[in-house]
Amino acid sequence: MPHTIILIQTTPNQATRTYYDYESMTEALTGVCSIYEGILKKQQATSRRITYNVQELFEWIDKLHDFCGLVLNQKLSTYVPQDREYLKKKLYEQLSKQVQ
C-alpha cells in the first residue's frame, strides 16, 4: 500500500488543521482509529476500557470540518486526493477484515 497523508481540520478555524504522515494506507487507517481512541480516552478519563463501533467512528469523522487523504500513486509519482467517503470505505474494509 502506498504512502498516505491524512489531513484533518476539526473546526472552521484554520489553526485546527493538522496532518499525519504514514508509510501505507493500512497504517493511515490504523492511525485514524488511534486518533479517535485518544479523543475517547480524554472524554472518558475514568474508564478503564474504551469501546466504540464503526458508526460512532464515522459520526466523529462526519463532524470534522475537513477530513481527507493524499495517497501516493507510484506510477505517476504524485499524490492523489481522496475524500472523506473514500477513507470511510477503506476504514470499513480494514475493520471488517480485523473482525473476521
Residue, then its C-alpha position, 0 to 999 in steps of 0.5 A: m500500500p502506498h504512502t498516505i497523508i491524512l489531513i484533518q481540520t476539526t473546526p472552521n478555524q484554520a489553526t485546527r488543521t493538522y496532518y499525519d504522515y504514514e508509510s501505507m494506507t493500512e497504517a493511515l487507517t490504523g492511525v485514524c482509529s488511534i486518533y479517535e481512541g485518544i479523543l475517547k480516552k480524554q472524554q472518558a478519563t475514568s474508564r478503564r476500557i474504551t469501546y466504540n463501533v464503526q458508526e460512532l467512528f464515522e459520526w466523529i469523522d462526519k463532524l470534522h470540518d475537513f477530513c481527507g487523504l493524499v495517497l501516493n500513486q507510484k506510477l505517476s509519482t504524485y499524490v492523489p486526493q481522496d475524500r472523506e467517503y473514500l477513507k470511510k470505505k477503506l476504514y470499513e474494509q480494514l475493520s471488517k477484515q480485523v473482525q473476521 
